[in-house]
Amino acid sequence: MQEWGTRQAVVLADANVAALYPHFFDALSDHFTCRTITIPGSESSKTIEQAVQVWQQLQAWQMERNDTLIMFGGGMVCDLGGFVAATYKRGIHGVYCPTTLLSMIDAAYGGKTAVNLHHVKNCIGVVRQPDHVMPANTTFLQTLPMAELKSGFGEMIKYALIASPLLLKQINDLEVLTPESVSPLWIQECVRIKENVVRKDPNDHHERHVLNFGHTIGHAIEGYYAASGRGVPHGVAVAAGLLYESLLSEKLTGLPHNEFLMIENLIQRHFKVKPFSKKKWNVLLPYLIQDKKNKDGRINFTLLKGIGSPVTDVLVQDYPF
């Protein structure tokens, strides 16, 4: 950060992480004026109102464009903090220190920043690459709640399904998910996949759409539960989306039945997803029709024609199952 001309560094941390690791960035104070902003550690913090509060604090501390905001936490902190850093004074430096499996493999990479609007996921945001991402420190996983570990694992399954049959084989051999069972090599493989995709399409025009597998229905599930006051972790919702969109893939894009059964077995082993129905579709429809990927008034899916072979921009008008 010294080479950027940074004088002030502000750590944006969710309250849970700040309480567990209160001295993690103490060494920064030897080189910079260092302060911390803590926010509630839940998806409900990912709002424009929370962003305004952080902007106002940065303004009160007279943060300048050469100064740095450090995101210390999981996906919510990366998304919100990245958005704040990208927009405050038209952009200050942003550094991610991911502490959850989800942020280590996904949210800290790719430059997508956003807040939610009326429980619609990532409705307001910009694409801006971080200045630096700190390497994954798997010791953070030891203090991660199981629901959050499973959330990251759901996203990891997505990467395996769209681009890495070898990773899929390895995680499919896993009977019980624990912090110790997560291989650093699995994390590195997910990051490799995402960085390769983002390098080809940093602004999400086409190739990057492969990363949306499981997310159309997954985001709708998140929105529904958030609106009803019962939050669900992102990757847990995505895991359900992966199963439902794999079923849709079998119907619309020719996913072989034996591959669907393997996907179903893997997801049900770890997540216990309930069957899909027209009633569920109708409940989720208000959120599906607000999805930012939609085109021409139709719901836009990324599906599979086979493991490792995603198909983007599959447009659906009516109940497709």
C-alpha positions as CSV (number, residue, x, y, z in Angstrom):
1,M,0.0,0.0,0.0
2,Q,2.9,2.3,0.5
3,E,3.6,2.3,-3.2
4,W,0.1,3.6,-3.8
5,G,0.7,6.6,-1.6
6,T,-1.7,5.4,1.1
7,R,-1.7,7.4,4.3
8,Q,-4.8,6.0,5.9
9,A,-6.0,2.4,5.9
10,V,-9.5,1.5,7.0
11,V,-10.5,-2.1,7.8
12,L,-14.2,-2.8,7.0
13,A,-15.0,-5.9,9.1
14,D,-18.1,-7.8,10.0
15,A,-18.7,-7.8,13.7
16,N,-18.2,-11.6,14.1
17,V,-14.7,-11.5,12.4
18,A,-13.7,-8.4,14.3
19,A,-14.5,-10.0,17.6
20,L,-12.6,-13.2,16.7
21,Y,-9.5,-11.5,15.3
22,P,-9.3,-8.1,16.9
23,H,-5.5,-7.7,16.4
24,F,-5.1,-9.2,12.9
25,F,-4.1,-5.8,11.3
26,D,-2.3,-4.3,14.3
27,A,1.0,-4.2,12.3
28,L,-0.5,-1.8,9.8
29,S,-0.5,1.0,12.4
30,D,3.4,1.0,12.2
31,H,3.0,2.3,8.7
32,F,-0.4,4.0,8.3
33,T,-3.1,5.7,10.2
34,C,-5.3,2.6,10.7
35,R,-9.0,2.5,11.8
36,T,-11.8,-0.1,11.8
37,I,-15.4,0.1,10.8
38,T,-17.5,-2.9,12.0
39,I,-20.9,-3.8,10.5
40,P,-23.4,-6.5,11.4
41,G,-22.2,-9.8,9.9
42,S,-25.3,-10.8,7.8
43,E,-26.7,-10.3,4.3
44,S,-29.0,-7.7,5.8
45,S,-26.0,-5.4,5.9
46,K,-25.6,-5.5,2.1
47,T,-27.8,-2.4,1.5
48,I,-27.4,1.1,0.1
49,E,-28.2,2.4,3.6
50,Q,-25.2,0.6,5.0
51,A,-23.0,1.8,2.2
52,V,-24.0,5.4,3.0
53,Q,-23.0,4.9,6.6
54,V,-19.6,3.7,5.5
55,W,-19.1,6.5,3.0
56,Q,-20.0,9.0,5.6
57,Q,-17.4,7.6,8.0
58,L,-14.7,7.7,5.3
59,Q,-15.6,11.3,4.6
60,A,-15.5,12.2,8.3
61,W,-12.0,10.7,8.4
62,Q,-11.0,12.6,5.3
63,M,-10.0,9.6,3.3
64,E,-8.3,10.4,0.1
65,R,-8.1,8.6,-3.3
66,N,-4.7,7.1,-2.5
67,D,-6.0,5.7,0.7
68,T,-7.1,2.0,1.1
69,L,-10.2,0.2,2.3
70,I,-9.5,-3.4,3.5
71,M,-12.4,-5.8,3.4
72,F,-12.0,-8.3,6.3
73,G,-14.7,-10.9,6.2
74,G,-16.8,-13.0,3.9
75,G,-18.8,-12.5,0.7
76,M,-21.1,-9.8,2.1
77,V,-18.1,-7.6,3.2
78,C,-16.4,-8.2,-0.1
79,D,-19.5,-7.1,-2.1
80,L,-20.4,-4.2,0.1
81,G,-16.9,-3.0,0.7
82,G,-15.8,-3.4,-2.9
83,F,-18.8,-1.2,-3.9
84,V,-17.9,1.4,-1.3
85,A,-14.3,1.5,-2.4
86,A,-15.2,1.6,-6.1
87,T,-17.6,4.6,-5.7
88,Y,-16.2,6.7,-2.9
89,K,-14.5,9.7,-4.6
90,R,-14.8,7.7,-7.8
91,G,-12.5,5.0,-6.4
92,I,-10.1,4.4,-3.6
93,H,-7.8,1.4,-3.3
94,G,-9.4,-1.9,-2.2
95,V,-7.8,-4.9,-0.6
96,Y,-9.7,-8.1,0.2
97,C,-8.8,-10.4,3.1
98,P,-11.3,-13.2,2.7
99,T,-12.2,-15.2,5.9
100,T,-14.9,-17.6,4.6
101,L,-14.7,-20.4,2.1
102,L,-17.1,-18.6,-0.1
103,S,-15.0,-15.4,-0.2
104,M,-11.8,-17.4,-0.6
105,I,-13.0,-19.1,-3.8
106,D,-15.4,-16.6,-5.3
107,A,-16.4,-13.3,-3.8
108,A,-12.9,-11.8,-3.4
109,Y,-12.2,-12.4,-7.1
110,G,-13.6,-11.0,-10.3
111,G,-14.4,-7.5,-9.3
112,K,-18.1,-7.7,-9.0
113,T,-19.3,-5.4,-6.2
114,A,-22.9,-4.7,-5.2
115,V,-25.6,-4.2,-2.7
116,N,-29.1,-5.6,-2.7
117,L,-32.3,-3.6,-3.4
118,H,-35.6,-4.7,-1.9
119,H,-34.2,-8.2,-1.4
120,V,-33.2,-8.5,-5.1
121,K,-29.7,-9.8,-5.1
122,N,-26.8,-7.5,-6.3
123,C,-29.2,-5.1,-8.0
124,I,-27.0,-2.0,-7.5
125,G,-23.3,-2.3,-8.2
126,V,-20.2,-1.9,-10.4
127,V,-17.4,-4.1,-11.7
128,R,-14.1,-3.0,-10.4
129,Q,-11.1,-5.3,-9.8
130,P,-9.5,-5.1,-6.3
131,D,-6.0,-3.8,-6.0
132,H,-5.0,-6.9,-4.1
133,V,-6.4,-10.1,-2.7
134,M,-4.6,-11.7,0.3
135,P,-4.0,-15.4,-0.2
136,A,-6.5,-17.8,1.4
137,N,-5.7,-18.5,5.0
138,T,-7.5,-21.7,5.8
139,T,-7.0,-21.2,9.6
140,F,-10.0,-18.9,9.3
141,L,-12.1,-21.9,8.5
142,Q,-11.6,-23.3,12.0
143,T,-13.9,-20.6,13.4
144,L,-16.4,-20.6,10.6
145,P,-19.9,-21.7,11.4
146,M,-20.9,-24.9,9.7
147,A,-23.6,-23.2,7.7
148,E,-21.0,-20.8,6.2
149,L,-18.6,-23.7,5.5
150,K,-21.4,-25.4,3.6
151,S,-22.2,-22.2,1.8
152,G,-18.7,-22.1,0.4
153,F,-18.9,-25.7,-0.5
154,G,-22.0,-25.1,-2.5
155,E,-20.1,-22.6,-4.6
156,M,-17.2,-25.0,-4.9
157,I,-19.5,-27.6,-6.4
158,K,-20.6,-25.1,-9.0
159,Y,-17.0,-24.6,-10.1
160,A,-16.4,-28.3,-10.3
161,L,-19.6,-28.9,-12.4
162,I,-18.8,-26.1,-14.9
163,A,-15.1,-26.6,-15.4
164,S,-13.3,-29.3,-13.4
165,P,-14.3,-32.9,-13.6
166,L,-11.2,-33.8,-11.5
167,L,-12.2,-31.4,-8.7
168,L,-15.7,-32.9,-8.9
169,K,-14.4,-36.4,-8.5
170,Q,-12.4,-35.3,-5.4
171,I,-15.2,-33.5,-3.7
172,N,-17.6,-36.3,-4.6
173,D,-15.5,-38.7,-2.6
174,L,-16.0,-36.5,0.5
175,E,-18.5,-38.1,2.9
176,V,-18.5,-35.5,5.7
177,L,-17.6,-31.8,5.3
178,T,-15.3,-30.3,8.0
179,P,-12.8,-27.4,8.0
180,E,-10.0,-29.9,7.9
181,S,-11.4,-31.7,4.8
182,V,-11.2,-28.6,2.6
183,S,-8.0,-28.9,0.6
184,P,-6.1,-25.7,-0.2
185,L,-5.7,-27.2,-3.7
186,W,-9.5,-27.2,-4.1
187,I,-9.5,-23.5,-3.2
188,Q,-6.7,-22.8,-5.7
189,E,-8.6,-24.7,-8.4
190,C,-11.7,-22.6,-7.9
191,V,-9.7,-19.4,-8.0
192,R,-7.9,-20.6,-11.2
193,I,-11.2,-21.3,-12.9
194,K,-12.7,-17.9,-12.0
195,E,-9.6,-15.9,-12.9
196,N,-9.4,-17.7,-16.3
197,V,-13.1,-16.8,-17.0
198,V,-12.8,-13.2,-15.8
199,R,-9.7,-12.6,-17.8
200,K,-11.6,-13.4,-21.0
201,D,-14.7,-11.3,-20.0
202,P,-14.0,-8.9,-17.1
203,N,-17.2,-7.0,-17.6
204,D,-19.6,-9.9,-17.8
205,H,-20.8,-9.6,-21.4
206,H,-20.8,-13.3,-22.4
207,E,-18.1,-15.8,-21.4
208,R,-18.5,-14.9,-17.7
209,H,-22.1,-16.1,-17.8
210,V,-20.9,-19.6,-17.3
211,L,-20.3,-18.7,-13.6
212,N,-24.1,-18.1,-13.2
213,F,-25.0,-21.8,-13.1
214,G,-27.2,-22.4,-10.1
215,H,-27.5,-18.7,-9.4
216,T,-30.7,-17.8,-11.2
217,I,-32.9,-20.0,-8.9
218,G,-30.3,-19.7,-6.1
219,H,-30.6,-15.9,-6.0
220,A,-34.4,-16.1,-6.1
221,I,-34.3,-18.4,-3.1
222,E,-32.1,-16.0,-1.2
223,G,-34.4,-13.1,-2.0
224,Y,-37.5,-15.0,-1.0
225,Y,-36.1,-16.0,2.4
226,A,-34.6,-12.5,3.0
227,A,-38.0,-10.9,2.4
228,S,-39.7,-13.3,4.9
229,G,-37.1,-12.5,7.5
230,R,-35.3,-15.9,7.3
231,G,-32.0,-15.5,5.7
232,V,-30.3,-18.4,4.0
233,P,-26.5,-18.5,3.2
234,H,-25.7,-17.7,-0.4
235,G,-24.0,-21.0,-1.2
236,V,-26.7,-23.1,0.5
237,A,-29.3,-21.4,-1.8
238,V,-26.9,-21.9,-4.8
239,A,-26.7,-25.6,-3.9
240,A,-30.4,-25.9,-4.2
241,G,-30.2,-23.9,-7.4
242,L,-27.6,-26.3,-8.8
243,L,-29.9,-29.2,-8.2
244,Y,-32.9,-27.6,-9.7
245,E,-31.0,-26.2,-12.7
246,S,-29.4,-29.6,-13.3
247,L,-32.9,-31.0,-13.5
248,L,-33.7,-28.2,-16.0
249,S,-30.5,-29.0,-17.9
250,E,-31.6,-32.6,-18.3
251,K,-34.9,-31.3,-19.8
252,L,-33.6,-28.4,-22.0
253,T,-29.9,-28.9,-22.8
254,G,-29.4,-32.7,-22.8
255,L,-27.6,-33.3,-19.5
256,P,-27.2,-37.1,-19.4
257,H,-29.5,-38.7,-16.7
258,N,-26.6,-40.6,-15.1
259,E,-24.7,-37.3,-14.6
260,F,-27.8,-35.7,-13.2
261,L,-28.1,-38.5,-10.7
262,M,-24.5,-38.1,-9.6
263,I,-25.1,-34.3,-9.1
264,E,-28.3,-35.1,-7.2
265,N,-26.5,-37.6,-4.9
266,L,-23.6,-35.1,-4.2
267,I,-25.9,-32.2,-3.3
268,Q,-28.4,-34.2,-1.3
269,R,-25.6,-35.8,0.7
270,H,-24.6,-32.3,2.1
271,F,-27.7,-30.1,1.7
272,K,-30.9,-32.1,1.8
273,V,-32.8,-30.1,-0.9
274,K,-36.5,-30.4,-1.1
275,P,-38.1,-31.4,-4.5
276,F,-39.0,-28.6,-6.9
277,S,-42.7,-28.0,-7.8
278,K,-44.8,-25.5,-9.7
279,K,-45.9,-24.0,-6.4
280,K,-42.2,-23.3,-5.6
281,W,-41.7,-21.8,-9.0
282,N,-44.7,-19.4,-8.5
283,V,-43.4,-18.4,-5.0
284,L,-39.9,-17.6,-6.5
285,L,-41.3,-16.0,-9.7
286,P,-41.3,-12.4,-8.4
287,Y,-37.6,-12.7,-7.7
288,L,-36.8,-14.7,-10.9
289,I,-38.3,-11.9,-13.1
290,Q,-36.1,-9.3,-11.4
291,D,-32.9,-11.2,-12.1
292,K,-30.3,-8.9,-13.6
293,K,-29.3,-11.5,-16.3
294,N,-32.8,-11.6,-17.9
295,K,-33.3,-10.8,-21.6
296,D,-36.4,-9.8,-23.6
297,G,-38.7,-10.4,-20.7
298,R,-37.5,-14.0,-20.2
299,I,-35.6,-15.6,-17.4
300,N,-32.0,-16.3,-18.3
301,F,-30.4,-19.5,-17.2
302,T,-26.9,-21.0,-17.5
303,L,-27.3,-24.8,-17.7
304,L,-25.2,-27.9,-18.5
305,K,-25.1,-30.1,-21.5
306,G,-22.7,-32.3,-19.6
307,I,-20.3,-32.0,-16.6
308,G,-17.7,-29.4,-17.6
309,S,-19.8,-28.2,-20.5
310,P,-22.0,-25.2,-19.5
311,V,-24.5,-23.6,-21.9
312,T,-25.2,-19.9,-21.4
313,D,-28.2,-17.7,-22.1
314,V,-31.0,-20.3,-22.1
315,L,-34.1,-18.2,-22.0
316,V,-37.3,-19.5,-20.3
317,Q,-40.7,-17.9,-20.4
318,D,-43.0,-20.2,-18.4
319,Y,-42.7,-23.0,-15.9
320,P,-40.2,-25.3,-17.5
321,F,-40.2,-28.5,-15.5
